[in-house]
Amino acid sequence: MRRSRRNGFVLAAFWISFAVPIHQYPTSNRQAFPCGYGHYFILGSATAVGSGFEVAVEQATHQAHLSTRGAKSACRRALGSVTVGP
């Protein structure tokens, strides 16, 4: 069950990134470079979400020496970076 939820989250994040057709927009290098380098932010945000979830799991299983507030903060900041976007 956990694996299917994780795969669903990854598929949803992947699908959202292709919701807007982009092939018409970058017509020059000046437009293409910000679009291409913007993916660093998107992939970095996805990595931060995974790290935030890992912190929450470690705190829930009492393997991390971190308060509940700290674990929630790690998840909120990571999810905030994904929802705000570039």
N, C-alpha and C positions, 0 to 999 in steps of 0.2 A: 504494500500500500504506500509506503513512504517513497519508494522509487518512482511510482507512477505520479505522485504529486510533484516530485522534483522534476521529472521529465515534462510534466504539464507546465510548470513554471518556466522552464527553459524554452519550451516551444512557444509559449505566450510571449516571452520577451523577444524571441526571434521573429515572430509573426508581426509584432508591433513595429519592429524596425523596418519592415517592408510594407506597412500599411499605406504609406504615401509614395506614389510613383516618383522616383528621383531621376530616372533616365533622361528626362527632358531638361532638367535644370542646369547641370554643369556643362556649359557650352564652351568654357575657356579654362585655362589653368588657374586664373584668378578666382573662379567660382569652384573649381574642382578641388583645390588644395584644402580650403576650409572644410569642405564636405568630407574629404578623405581623412584629414587629421582630426576631425570631430569624432571619428570612430574610436580614437584613443580614449576620449572621455566616456563614451558609451561602454566600451569594454572594461575600462577601469571601474566604472560604477557597478557593472555586473560582478566584477571581482570583489568589490567592497561588500556587496550584498552577501556573497558566499562567506566572506570572512565574518561579517556580522552574525550570520546564522551559526557559524561555528562557535563564536564566542557565547552565543545564547545557549547552545547545546552543552558546551563545557561548563557553563555556570549552572545549568539545570541539573547536571549530573555530579555537581560538586567537585569537579576536577580543576576548576579555575578559581583562583582566590580573588573573586570579583563580586561586588554587590549586584543585586538584581537591577538596581538603577543604572549601574555601569553597563550591564549587558543590554538593557533596553536602549540605552543611549547609542551603543554601537550599532544596533539594528536600525534605529530611527535615522541616524545620520546616513547610513548606507542607502536605505530606501529613499530617503529624501534626495540624495544625489541622482537616483534613477528617475524619480518623478519630476524633478525640476528640469533636468536635461541641459544641454548646452545652449 
